[in-house]
């Protein structure tokens, strides 16, 4: 049974264990709803509004959020691989916790103060995104690119695999782990004492 057919307004409802591949969820409004353990791969959300909703343990791989409005929406332990958030509705208010965000794209998206906690964000793209004061604590970033982003006062405590080029991003007061500082120094041709091979640290006598 598909609870979304022939309805466009939902409030205070729990959707548990639904499986809808490639379904069109556009032109609907969800208020204070919970989506739990749902499988929504490649679903389409055009012109839909999510207000104070929670997604727990859901699979939205390659979903299309074009013009999706996000207001106080939380994704927890969700699979969000391959999603292009670039054309999401303006001024999204969203949080991500323990999510798989591999291969995602955020281009010209305003995500100021957005929490990304303990997420896998590998091989992802952040281009021209406003990430000022965002929280990326304990996230994994191997092969993820930041280009033209505002990262001022963003926090990356205990992040892994993170590399940020300060010549391509705004990074004043950005908080990064030691590993990132070493990667940056190495990329500039420097050798960090105590973190390179012992022979390289020796001063010629």
mmCIF file of the C-alpha atoms, coordinates in Angstrom:
data_MODEL
# 
_entry.id   MODEL 
# 
loop_
_atom_site.group_PDB 
_atom_site.id 
_atom_site.type_symbol 
_atom_site.label_atom_id 
_atom_site.label_alt_id 
_atom_site.label_comp_id 
_atom_site.label_asym_id 
_atom_site.label_entity_id 
_atom_site.label_seq_id 
_atom_site.pdbx_PDB_ins_code 
_atom_site.Cartn_x 
_atom_site.Cartn_y 
_atom_site.Cartn_z 
_atom_site.occupancy 
_atom_site.B_iso_or_equiv 
_atom_site.pdbx_formal_charge 
_atom_site.auth_seq_id 
_atom_site.auth_comp_id 
_atom_site.auth_asym_id 
_atom_site.auth_atom_id 
_atom_site.pdbx_PDB_model_num 
ATOM 1   C CA . UNK A 1 1   ? 0.000  0.000  0.000  1.00 0.00 ? 1   UNK A CA 1 
ATOM 2   C CA . UNK A 1 2   ? 1.297  3.446  -0.939 1.00 0.00 ? 2   UNK A CA 1 
ATOM 3   C CA . UNK A 1 3   ? 0.157  6.069  1.621  1.00 0.00 ? 3   UNK A CA 1 
ATOM 4   C CA . UNK A 1 4   ? 1.246  8.921  -0.676 1.00 0.00 ? 4   UNK A CA 1 
ATOM 5   C CA . UNK A 1 5   ? -1.118 8.213  -3.555 1.00 0.00 ? 5   UNK A CA 1 
ATOM 6   C CA . UNK A 1 6   ? -4.013 10.632 -3.974 1.00 0.00 ? 6   UNK A CA 1 
ATOM 7   C CA . UNK A 1 7   ? -2.843 12.764 -1.032 1.00 0.00 ? 7   UNK A CA 1 
ATOM 8   C CA . UNK A 1 8   ? -0.732 15.897 -0.903 1.00 0.00 ? 8   UNK A CA 1 
ATOM 9   C CA . UNK A 1 9   ? -0.852 16.929 2.794  1.00 0.00 ? 9   UNK A CA 1 
ATOM 10  C CA . UNK A 1 10  ? 0.543  14.964 5.751  1.00 0.00 ? 10  UNK A CA 1 
ATOM 11  C CA . UNK A 1 11  ? 0.947  16.031 9.365  1.00 0.00 ? 11  UNK A CA 1 
ATOM 12  C CA . UNK A 1 12  ? 2.258  14.190 12.433 1.00 0.00 ? 12  UNK A CA 1 
ATOM 13  C CA . UNK A 1 13  ? 2.448  10.832 10.644 1.00 0.00 ? 13  UNK A CA 1 
ATOM 14  C CA . UNK A 1 14  ? 4.939  7.973  10.971 1.00 0.00 ? 14  UNK A CA 1 
ATOM 15  C CA . UNK A 1 15  ? 6.028  6.187  7.794  1.00 0.00 ? 15  UNK A CA 1 
ATOM 16  C CA . UNK A 1 16  ? 7.846  2.987  8.740  1.00 0.00 ? 16  UNK A CA 1 
ATOM 17  C CA . UNK A 1 17  ? 9.479  0.437  6.438  1.00 0.00 ? 17  UNK A CA 1 
ATOM 18  C CA . UNK A 1 18  ? 8.102  1.767  3.158  1.00 0.00 ? 18  UNK A CA 1 
ATOM 19  C CA . UNK A 1 19  ? 9.788  0.792  -0.110 1.00 0.00 ? 19  UNK A CA 1 
ATOM 20  C CA . UNK A 1 20  ? 9.155  3.062  -3.100 1.00 0.00 ? 20  UNK A CA 1 
ATOM 21  C CA . UNK A 1 21  ? 11.787 3.044  -5.841 1.00 0.00 ? 21  UNK A CA 1 
ATOM 22  C CA . UNK A 1 22  ? 11.763 5.977  -8.291 1.00 0.00 ? 22  UNK A CA 1 
ATOM 23  C CA . UNK A 1 23  ? 8.384  7.213  -7.019 1.00 0.00 ? 23  UNK A CA 1 
ATOM 24  C CA . UNK A 1 24  ? 7.328  10.814 -7.639 1.00 0.00 ? 24  UNK A CA 1 
ATOM 25  C CA . UNK A 1 25  ? 6.864  12.458 -4.234 1.00 0.00 ? 25  UNK A CA 1 
ATOM 26  C CA . UNK A 1 26  ? 6.589  15.945 -5.700 1.00 0.00 ? 26  UNK A CA 1 
ATOM 27  C CA . UNK A 1 27  ? 3.991  18.608 -4.917 1.00 0.00 ? 27  UNK A CA 1 
ATOM 28  C CA . UNK A 1 28  ? 3.300  17.431 -1.360 1.00 0.00 ? 28  UNK A CA 1 
ATOM 29  C CA . UNK A 1 29  ? 3.638  18.908 2.114  1.00 0.00 ? 29  UNK A CA 1 
ATOM 30  C CA . UNK A 1 30  ? 4.869  17.006 5.172  1.00 0.00 ? 30  UNK A CA 1 
ATOM 31  C CA . UNK A 1 31  ? 4.673  18.594 8.618  1.00 0.00 ? 31  UNK A CA 1 
ATOM 32  C CA . UNK A 1 32  ? 6.214  17.005 11.735 1.00 0.00 ? 32  UNK A CA 1 
ATOM 33  C CA . UNK A 1 33  ? 6.387  13.580 10.063 1.00 0.00 ? 33  UNK A CA 1 
ATOM 34  C CA . UNK A 1 34  ? 8.855  10.765 10.769 1.00 0.00 ? 34  UNK A CA 1 
ATOM 35  C CA . UNK A 1 35  ? 10.245 8.505  8.039  1.00 0.00 ? 35  UNK A CA 1 
ATOM 36  C CA . UNK A 1 36  ? 11.813 5.394  9.574  1.00 0.00 ? 36  UNK A CA 1 
ATOM 37  C CA . UNK A 1 37  ? 13.688 2.601  7.749  1.00 0.00 ? 37  UNK A CA 1 
ATOM 38  C CA . UNK A 1 38  ? 12.173 3.628  4.416  1.00 0.00 ? 38  UNK A CA 1 
ATOM 39  C CA . UNK A 1 39  ? 13.707 2.871  1.021  1.00 0.00 ? 39  UNK A CA 1 
ATOM 40  C CA . UNK A 1 40  ? 13.213 5.789  -1.361 1.00 0.00 ? 40  UNK A CA 1 
ATOM 41  C CA . UNK A 1 41  ? 16.041 5.423  -3.943 1.00 0.00 ? 41  UNK A CA 1 
ATOM 42  C CA . UNK A 1 42  ? 15.770 7.689  -6.991 1.00 0.00 ? 42  UNK A CA 1 
ATOM 43  C CA . UNK A 1 43  ? 12.557 9.275  -5.714 1.00 0.00 ? 43  UNK A CA 1 
ATOM 44  C CA . UNK A 1 44  ? 11.654 12.767 -6.958 1.00 0.00 ? 44  UNK A CA 1 
ATOM 45  C CA . UNK A 1 45  ? 10.712 15.558 -4.549 1.00 0.00 ? 45  UNK A CA 1 
ATOM 46  C CA . UNK A 1 46  ? 10.099 18.560 -6.821 1.00 0.00 ? 46  UNK A CA 1 
ATOM 47  C CA . UNK A 1 47  ? 8.164  21.412 -5.164 1.00 0.00 ? 47  UNK A CA 1 
ATOM 48  C CA . UNK A 1 48  ? 7.593  19.373 -2.001 1.00 0.00 ? 48  UNK A CA 1 
ATOM 49  C CA . UNK A 1 49  ? 7.858  20.949 1.457  1.00 0.00 ? 49  UNK A CA 1 
ATOM 50  C CA . UNK A 1 50  ? 9.308  19.158 4.485  1.00 0.00 ? 50  UNK A CA 1 
ATOM 51  C CA . UNK A 1 51  ? 8.710  21.007 7.734  1.00 0.00 ? 51  UNK A CA 1 
ATOM 52  C CA . UNK A 1 52  ? 10.088 19.690 11.070 1.00 0.00 ? 52  UNK A CA 1 
ATOM 53  C CA . UNK A 1 53  ? 10.484 16.168 9.666  1.00 0.00 ? 53  UNK A CA 1 
ATOM 54  C CA . UNK A 1 54  ? 12.915 13.406 10.653 1.00 0.00 ? 54  UNK A CA 1 
ATOM 55  C CA . UNK A 1 55  ? 14.406 10.661 8.466  1.00 0.00 ? 55  UNK A CA 1 
ATOM 56  C CA . UNK A 1 56  ? 15.846 7.736  10.460 1.00 0.00 ? 56  UNK A CA 1 
ATOM 57  C CA . UNK A 1 57  ? 17.710 4.862  8.806  1.00 0.00 ? 57  UNK A CA 1 
ATOM 58  C CA . UNK A 1 58  ? 16.316 5.680  5.365  1.00 0.00 ? 58  UNK A CA 1 
ATOM 59  C CA . UNK A 1 59  ? 17.826 5.009  1.935  1.00 0.00 ? 59  UNK A CA 1 
ATOM 60  C CA . UNK A 1 60  ? 17.452 7.958  -0.461 1.00 0.00 ? 60  UNK A CA 1 
ATOM 61  C CA . UNK A 1 61  ? 20.288 7.042  -2.813 1.00 0.00 ? 61  UNK A CA 1 
ATOM 62  C CA . UNK A 1 62  ? 20.260 9.237  -5.941 1.00 0.00 ? 62  UNK A CA 1 
ATOM 63  C CA . UNK A 1 63  ? 17.005 10.922 -4.937 1.00 0.00 ? 63  UNK A CA 1 
ATOM 64  C CA . UNK A 1 64  ? 16.236 14.179 -6.762 1.00 0.00 ? 64  UNK A CA 1 
ATOM 65  C CA . UNK A 1 65  ? 15.595 17.076 -4.317 1.00 0.00 ? 65  UNK A CA 1 
ATOM 66  C CA . UNK A 1 66  ? 15.212 19.781 -6.981 1.00 0.00 ? 66  UNK A CA 1 
ATOM 67  C CA . UNK A 1 67  ? 13.161 22.664 -5.484 1.00 0.00 ? 67  UNK A CA 1 
ATOM 68  C CA . UNK A 1 68  ? 12.550 20.609 -2.317 1.00 0.00 ? 68  UNK A CA 1 
ATOM 69  C CA . UNK A 1 69  ? 11.942 22.924 0.649  1.00 0.00 ? 69  UNK A CA 1 
ATOM 70  C CA . UNK A 1 70  ? 13.725 21.808 3.829  1.00 0.00 ? 70  UNK A CA 1 
ATOM 71  C CA . UNK A 1 71  ? 12.762 23.464 7.114  1.00 0.00 ? 71  UNK A CA 1 
ATOM 72  C CA . UNK A 1 72  ? 14.107 21.936 10.346 1.00 0.00 ? 72  UNK A CA 1 
ATOM 73  C CA . UNK A 1 73  ? 14.676 18.546 8.710  1.00 0.00 ? 73  UNK A CA 1 
ATOM 74  C CA . UNK A 1 74  ? 16.970 15.965 10.338 1.00 0.00 ? 74  UNK A CA 1 
ATOM 75  C CA . UNK A 1 75  ? 18.612 13.024 8.592  1.00 0.00 ? 75  UNK A CA 1 
ATOM 76  C CA . UNK A 1 76  ? 19.894 10.376 11.009 1.00 0.00 ? 76  UNK A CA 1 
ATOM 77  C CA . UNK A 1 77  ? 21.793 7.239  9.938  1.00 0.00 ? 77  UNK A CA 1 
ATOM 78  C CA . UNK A 1 78  ? 20.533 7.670  6.377  1.00 0.00 ? 78  UNK A CA 1 
ATOM 79  C CA . UNK A 1 79  ? 22.019 6.600  3.054  1.00 0.00 ? 79  UNK A CA 1 
ATOM 80  C CA . UNK A 1 80  ? 22.103 9.709  0.849  1.00 0.00 ? 80  UNK A CA 1 
ATOM 81  C CA . UNK A 1 81  ? 24.656 8.631  -1.739 1.00 0.00 ? 81  UNK A CA 1 
ATOM 82  C CA . UNK A 1 82  ? 24.895 10.407 -5.083 1.00 0.00 ? 82  UNK A CA 1 
ATOM 83  C CA . UNK A 1 83  ? 22.369 13.139 -4.315 1.00 0.00 ? 83  UNK A CA 1 
ATOM 84  C CA . UNK A 1 84  ? 22.839 16.517 -6.002 1.00 0.00 ? 84  UNK A CA 1 
ATOM 85  C CA . UNK A 1 85  ? 21.575 19.092 -3.507 1.00 0.00 ? 85  UNK A CA 1 
ATOM 86  C CA . UNK A 1 86  ? 22.560 22.015 -5.753 1.00 0.00 ? 86  UNK A CA 1 
ATOM 87  C CA . UNK A 1 87  ? 19.001 22.887 -6.797 1.00 0.00 ? 87  UNK A CA 1 
ATOM 88  C CA . UNK A 1 88  ? 17.311 22.299 -3.459 1.00 0.00 ? 88  UNK A CA 1 
ATOM 89  C CA . UNK A 1 89  ? 14.896 25.020 -2.320 1.00 0.00 ? 89  UNK A CA 1 
ATOM 90  C CA . UNK A 1 90  ? 16.447 28.239 -1.055 1.00 0.00 ? 90  UNK A CA 1 
ATOM 91  C CA . UNK A 1 91  ? 17.758 28.594 2.506  1.00 0.00 ? 91  UNK A CA 1 
ATOM 92  C CA . UNK A 1 92  ? 17.562 24.930 3.562  1.00 0.00 ? 92  UNK A CA 1 
ATOM 93  C CA . UNK A 1 93  ? 17.562 24.284 7.308  1.00 0.00 ? 93  UNK A CA 1 
ATOM 94  C CA . UNK A 1 94  ? 18.774 20.729 7.705  1.00 0.00 ? 94  UNK A CA 1 
ATOM 95  C CA . UNK A 1 95  ? 21.048 18.511 9.807  1.00 0.00 ? 95  UNK A CA 1 
ATOM 96  C CA . UNK A 1 96  ? 22.941 15.299 9.061  1.00 0.00 ? 96  UNK A CA 1 
ATOM 97  C CA . UNK A 1 97  ? 24.015 12.782 11.697 1.00 0.00 ? 97  UNK A CA 1 
ATOM 98  C CA . UNK A 1 98  ? 25.780 9.441  11.054 1.00 0.00 ? 98  UNK A CA 1 
ATOM 99  C CA . UNK A 1 99  ? 24.814 9.619  7.366  1.00 0.00 ? 99  UNK A CA 1 
ATOM 100 C CA . UNK A 1 100 ? 26.427 8.223  4.222  1.00 0.00 ? 100 UNK A CA 1 
ATOM 101 C CA . UNK A 1 101 ? 26.929 11.228 1.925  1.00 0.00 ? 101 UNK A CA 1 
ATOM 102 C CA . UNK A 1 102 ? 29.341 9.710  -0.564 1.00 0.00 ? 102 UNK A CA 1 
ATOM 103 C CA . UNK A 1 103 ? 29.330 11.276 -4.038 1.00 0.00 ? 103 UNK A CA 1 
ATOM 104 C CA . UNK A 1 104 ? 26.979 14.131 -3.062 1.00 0.00 ? 104 UNK A CA 1 
ATOM 105 C CA . UNK A 1 105 ? 27.178 17.635 -4.543 1.00 0.00 ? 105 UNK A CA 1 
ATOM 106 C CA . UNK A 1 106 ? 26.436 20.964 -2.893 1.00 0.00 ? 106 UNK A CA 1 
ATOM 107 C CA . UNK A 1 107 ? 26.885 23.769 -5.443 1.00 0.00 ? 107 UNK A CA 1 
ATOM 108 C CA . UNK A 1 108 ? 25.938 27.335 -4.503 1.00 0.00 ? 108 UNK A CA 1 
ATOM 109 C CA . UNK A 1 109 ? 23.901 26.121 -1.529 1.00 0.00 ? 109 UNK A CA 1 
ATOM 110 C CA . UNK A 1 110 ? 23.499 28.087 1.702  1.00 0.00 ? 110 UNK A CA 1 
ATOM 111 C CA . UNK A 1 111 ? 24.378 25.729 4.566  1.00 0.00 ? 111 UNK A CA 1 
ATOM 112 C CA . UNK A 1 112 ? 25.538 28.186 7.202  1.00 0.00 ? 112 UNK A CA 1 
ATOM 113 C CA . UNK A 1 113 ? 25.689 26.575 10.684 1.00 0.00 ? 113 UNK A CA 1 
ATOM 114 C CA . UNK A 1 114 ? 24.545 23.213 9.294  1.00 0.00 ? 114 UNK A CA 1 
ATOM 115 C CA . UNK A 1 115 ? 25.547 20.204 11.452 1.00 0.00 ? 115 UNK A CA 1 
ATOM 116 C CA . UNK A 1 116 ? 27.222 17.298 9.633  1.00 0.00 ? 116 UNK A CA 1 
ATOM 117 C CA . UNK A 1 117 ? 28.163 14.978 12.493 1.00 0.00 ? 117 UNK A CA 1 
ATOM 118 C CA . UNK A 1 118 ? 30.003 11.667 12.081 1.00 0.00 ? 118 UNK A CA 1 
ATOM 119 C CA . UNK A 1 119 ? 29.112 11.469 8.397  1.00 0.00 ? 119 UNK A CA 1 
ATOM 120 C CA . UNK A 1 120 ? 30.956 9.800  5.532  1.00 0.00 ? 120 UNK A CA 1 
ATOM 121 C CA . UNK A 1 121 ? 31.353 12.577 2.933  1.00 0.00 ? 121 UNK A CA 1 
ATOM 122 C CA . UNK A 1 122 ? 33.927 11.007 0.632  1.00 0.00 ? 122 UNK A CA 1 
ATOM 123 C CA . UNK A 1 123 ? 34.360 11.836 -3.074 1.00 0.00 ? 123 UNK A CA 1 
ATOM 124 C CA . UNK A 1 124 ? 31.889 14.699 -2.668 1.00 0.00 ? 124 UNK A CA 1 
ATOM 125 C CA . UNK A 1 125 ? 31.834 18.233 -4.106 1.00 0.00 ? 125 UNK A CA 1 
ATOM 126 C CA . UNK A 1 126 ? 31.250 21.497 -2.252 1.00 0.00 ? 126 UNK A CA 1 
ATOM 127 C CA . UNK A 1 127 ? 31.465 24.370 -4.758 1.00 0.00 ? 127 UNK A CA 1 
ATOM 128 C CA . UNK A 1 128 ? 30.589 28.013 -3.982 1.00 0.00 ? 128 UNK A CA 1 
ATOM 129 C CA . UNK A 1 129 ? 28.712 26.843 -0.875 1.00 0.00 ? 129 UNK A CA 1 
ATOM 130 C CA . UNK A 1 130 ? 28.145 28.915 2.254  1.00 0.00 ? 130 UNK A CA 1 
ATOM 131 C CA . UNK A 1 131 ? 29.433 26.652 5.028  1.00 0.00 ? 131 UNK A CA 1 
ATOM 132 C CA . UNK A 1 132 ? 30.329 29.336 7.546  1.00 0.00 ? 132 UNK A CA 1 
ATOM 133 C CA . UNK A 1 133 ? 30.058 28.021 11.121 1.00 0.00 ? 133 UNK A CA 1 
ATOM 134 C CA . UNK A 1 134 ? 29.049 24.564 9.872  1.00 0.00 ? 134 UNK A CA 1 
ATOM 135 C CA . UNK A 1 135 ? 29.928 21.615 12.100 1.00 0.00 ? 135 UNK A CA 1 
ATOM 136 C CA . UNK A 1 136 ? 31.724 18.682 10.454 1.00 0.00 ? 136 UNK A CA 1 
ATOM 137 C CA . UNK A 1 137 ? 32.924 16.944 13.624 1.00 0.00 ? 137 UNK A CA 1 
ATOM 138 C CA . UNK A 1 138 ? 34.222 13.374 13.126 1.00 0.00 ? 138 UNK A CA 1 
ATOM 139 C CA . UNK A 1 139 ? 33.370 13.286 9.406  1.00 0.00 ? 139 UNK A CA 1 
ATOM 140 C CA . UNK A 1 140 ? 35.359 11.413 6.751  1.00 0.00 ? 140 UNK A CA 1 
ATOM 141 C CA . UNK A 1 141 ? 36.435 13.399 3.682  1.00 0.00 ? 141 UNK A CA 1 
ATOM 142 C CA . UNK A 1 142 ? 38.726 11.341 1.444  1.00 0.00 ? 142 UNK A CA 1 
ATOM 143 C CA . UNK A 1 143 ? 38.818 12.833 -2.089 1.00 0.00 ? 143 UNK A CA 1 
ATOM 144 C CA . UNK A 1 144 ? 36.218 15.492 -1.274 1.00 0.00 ? 144 UNK A CA 1 
ATOM 145 C CA . UNK A 1 145 ? 36.688 18.891 -2.943 1.00 0.00 ? 145 UNK A CA 1 
ATOM 146 C CA . UNK A 1 146 ? 35.994 22.351 -1.535 1.00 0.00 ? 146 UNK A CA 1 
ATOM 147 C CA . UNK A 1 147 ? 36.130 25.132 -4.142 1.00 0.00 ? 147 UNK A CA 1 
ATOM 148 C CA . UNK A 1 148 ? 35.062 28.739 -3.625 1.00 0.00 ? 148 UNK A CA 1 
ATOM 149 C CA . UNK A 1 149 ? 33.367 27.958 -0.310 1.00 0.00 ? 149 UNK A CA 1 
ATOM 150 C CA . UNK A 1 150 ? 32.879 30.166 2.716  1.00 0.00 ? 150 UNK A CA 1 
ATOM 151 C CA . UNK A 1 151 ? 34.302 28.048 5.540  1.00 0.00 ? 151 UNK A CA 1 
ATOM 152 C CA . UNK A 1 152 ? 34.838 30.810 8.069  1.00 0.00 ? 152 UNK A CA 1 
ATOM 153 C CA . UNK A 1 153 ? 34.455 29.499 11.623 1.00 0.00 ? 153 UNK A CA 1 
ATOM 154 C CA . UNK A 1 154 ? 33.503 26.053 10.322 1.00 0.00 ? 154 UNK A CA 1 
ATOM 155 C CA . UNK A 1 155 ? 34.592 23.238 12.629 1.00 0.00 ? 155 UNK A CA 1 
ATOM 156 C CA . UNK A 1 156 ? 36.175 19.954 11.550 1.00 0.00 ? 156 UNK A CA 1 
ATOM 157 C CA . UNK A 1 157 ? 37.110 18.432 14.907 1.00 0.00 ? 157 UNK A CA 1 
ATOM 158 C CA . UNK A 1 158 ? 38.389 14.830 14.531 1.00 0.00 ? 158 UNK A CA 1 
ATOM 159 C CA . UNK A 1 159 ? 37.689 14.902 10.778 1.00 0.00 ? 159 UNK A CA 1 
ATOM 160 C CA . UNK A 1 160 ? 39.643 12.425 8.652  1.00 0.00 ? 160 UNK A CA 1 
ATOM 161 C CA . UNK A 1 161 ? 41.050 12.761 5.143  1.00 0.00 ? 161 UNK A CA 1 
ATOM 162 C CA . UNK A 1 162 ? 40.224 16.474 4.987  1.00 0.00 ? 162 UNK A CA 1 
ATOM 163 C CA . UNK A 1 163 ? 42.127 18.791 2.656  1.00 0.00 ? 163 UNK A CA 1 
ATOM 164 C CA . UNK A 1 164 ? 41.162 22.437 2.180  1.00 0.00 ? 164 UNK A CA 1 
ATOM 165 C CA . UNK A 1 165 ? 43.062 24.787 -0.125 1.00 0.00 ? 165 UNK A CA 1 
ATOM 166 C CA . UNK A 1 166 ? 43.044 28.215 1.588  1.00 0.00 ? 166 UNK A CA 1 
ATOM 167 C CA . UNK A 1 167 ? 43.775 29.917 -1.731 1.00 0.00 ? 167 UNK A CA 1 
ATOM 168 C CA . UNK A 1 168 ? 40.461 28.636 -3.120 1.00 0.00 ? 168 UNK A CA 1 
ATOM 169 C CA . UNK A 1 169 ? 38.216 29.058 -0.066 1.00 0.00 ? 169 UNK A CA 1 
ATOM 170 C CA . UNK A 1 170 ? 37.510 31.557 2.705  1.00 0.00 ? 170 UNK A CA 1 
ATOM 171 C CA . UNK A 1 171 ? 39.013 29.957 5.790  1.00 0.00 ? 171 UNK A CA 1 
ATOM 172 C CA . UNK A 1 172 ? 39.395 32.597 8.508  1.00 0.00 ? 172 UNK A CA 1 
ATOM 173 C CA . UNK A 1 173 ? 38.995 30.915 11.912 1.00 0.00 ? 173 UNK A CA 1 
ATOM 174 C CA . UNK A 1 174 ? 38.250 27.534 10.320 1.00 0.00 ? 174 UNK A CA 1 
ATOM 175 C CA . UNK A 1 175 ? 39.056 24.824 12.864 1.00 0.00 ? 175 UNK A CA 1 
ATOM 176 C CA . UNK A 1 176 ? 40.816 21.824 11.350 1.00 0.00 ? 176 UNK A CA 1 
ATOM 177 C CA . UNK A 1 177 ? 42.580 18.767 12.825 1.00 0.00 ? 177 UNK A CA 1 
ATOM 178 C CA . UNK A 1 178 ? 46.349 18.401 12.883 1.00 0.00 ? 178 UNK A CA 1 
ATOM 179 C CA . UNK A 1 179 ? 46.198 15.907 10.014 1.00 0.00 ? 179 UNK A CA 1 
ATOM 180 C CA . UNK A 1 180 ? 44.723 18.580 7.731  1.00 0.00 ? 180 UNK A CA 1 
ATOM 181 C CA . UNK A 1 181 ? 47.369 21.133 8.697  1.00 0.00 ? 181 UNK A CA 1 
ATOM 182 C CA . UNK A 1 182 ? 50.079 18.585 7.885  1.00 0.00 ? 182 UNK A CA 1 
ATOM 183 C CA . UNK A 1 183 ? 48.480 17.781 4.519  1.00 0.00 ? 183 UNK A CA 1 
ATOM 184 C CA . UNK A 1 184 ? 48.396 21.482 3.678  1.00 0.00 ? 184 UNK A CA 1 
ATOM 185 C CA . UNK A 1 185 ? 52.015 22.010 4.692  1.00 0.00 ? 185 UNK A CA 1 
ATOM 186 C CA . UNK A 1 186 ? 53.079 18.981 2.671  1.00 0.00 ? 186 UNK A CA 1 
ATOM 187 C CA . UNK A 1 187 ? 51.169 20.228 -0.389 1.00 0.00 ? 187 UNK A CA 1 
ATOM 188 C CA . UNK A 1 188 ? 53.183 23.457 -0.160 1.00 0.00 ? 188 UNK A CA 1 
ATOM 189 C CA . UNK A 1 189 ? 56.453 21.534 -0.134 1.00 0.00 ? 189 UNK A CA 1 
ATOM 190 C CA . UNK A 1 190 ? 57.156 21.819 3.577  1.00 0.00 ? 190 UNK A CA 1 
ATOM 191 C CA . UNK A 1 191 ? 58.240 19.044 5.922  1.00 0.00 ? 191 UNK A CA 1 
ATOM 192 C CA . UNK A 1 192 ? 56.600 18.970 9.340  1.00 0.00 ? 192 UNK A CA 1 
ATOM 193 C CA . UNK A 1 193 ? 59.084 17.996 12.048 1.00 0.00 ? 193 UNK A CA 1 
ATOM 194 C CA . UNK A 1 194 ? 58.018 14.907 13.925 1.00 0.00 ? 194 UNK A CA 1 
ATOM 195 C CA . UNK A 1 195 ? 55.569 13.881 11.220 1.00 0.00 ? 195 UNK A CA 1 
ATOM 196 C CA . UNK A 1 196 ? 57.932 12.896 8.417  1.00 0.00 ? 196 UNK A CA 1 
ATOM 197 C CA . UNK A 1 197 ? 60.440 10.093 8.098  1.00 0.00 ? 197 UNK A CA 1 
ATOM 198 C CA . UNK A 1 198 ? 63.196 10.388 10.766 1.00 0.00 ? 198 UNK A CA 1 
ATOM 199 C CA . UNK A 1 199 ? 65.938 10.827 8.178  1.00 0.00 ? 199 UNK A CA 1 
ATOM 200 C CA . UNK A 1 200 ? 64.066 13.770 6.658  1.00 0.00 ? 200 UNK A CA 1 
ATOM 201 C CA . UNK A 1 201 ? 63.846 15.512 10.048 1.00 0.00 ? 201 UNK A CA 1 
ATOM 202 C CA . UNK A 1 202 ? 67.582 15.455 10.655 1.00 0.00 ? 202 UNK A CA 1 
ATOM 203 C CA . UNK A 1 203 ? 69.405 18.745 10.291 1.00 0.00 ? 203 UNK A CA 1 
ATOM 204 C CA . UNK A 1 204 ? 72.535 18.404 8.133  1.00 0.00 ? 204 UNK A CA 1 
ATOM 205 C CA . UNK A 1 205 ? 75.629 18.716 10.262 1.00 0.00 ? 205 UNK A CA 1 
# 
